[in-house]
């Protein structure tokens, strides 16, 4: 306890709020949306590749979500017993 006072002063002894810090959010950083001129310059093949990538990413995230849900359900079933 003495080290807390030495390092942070009296304020280090005050109770802290629990949970995540407000500056820490779960959201991803905002991605820059392409402007109209950038969209016009991309080729059809580039757009199709981007669509394929985004579909794969979405499928991966859905499978990950399903896996996490099954793990949560299994954990809650263990708690009930």
N, C-alpha and C positions, 0 to 999 in steps of 0.2 A: 504494500500500500504506500509505503514511503517513496518508492520509485515513481509511482504515478504522480505524486505531488511534485517531486523534483523535475520530472519531465514535462508535465502539462500544467502544473500549478493546481490551484484549488478547483478549477473547472473540470479537471480530469476525474475528480471524485463524484461529480454529479451523475445521476442516472441518465442513461442514453435511451433513446427510443429504439424499439426493436423493429426488425424488418429491413427491407432494402433501402438504400439511400435514395433520396428523390432524384438525384442526378443520374442514377443508374436505372435505365429503363430496359424493358425486354424487347422493345421494337428495334428493328434493323435500321441502319442509317438510310436516309432517303436517297434513292438512286436518281440521278439526273435523267429526266425524260428527254428523249431526243427532240430536237426542234423539227419543224416541217421540212426545212431544207435538208437536214440530215436524213430524214426518212425517204425523201425523194432520191437521194444519191445512192442508197443501198440497193443492191441488186436483188432480184427475185430469189436467187440461190442463198444469199446472206439472210434474207428474211425467213426462208424455209428452214435454214439451219438454226436460226434463233427460236423459231416455233418448236422445232424438234427438241432443242435443249430445254426450253421452258416446260414442255410436256413431260420430259424425263424428270426434271426437277420436281414438278408437281406430283408425279407418281411416287417418287422417292419420299417426299414429305408425307404423303398420305399413308404409305406403308410404315414409315417411322411412327406416325401418330397412332396407327392401329396397333403396332407392337407395344408402344407405351401404355395404351389403354388396356391391353391384355395383361401386362405386367401389374398395373394398378389393380385390376380385378382379381388377379391371383393373390396379390398382397392383402386385399381386403377380405378375401375368403379365408386366408390363413389367420387373420385377426379374429374372425368370428368363431373359429373353433376353439 
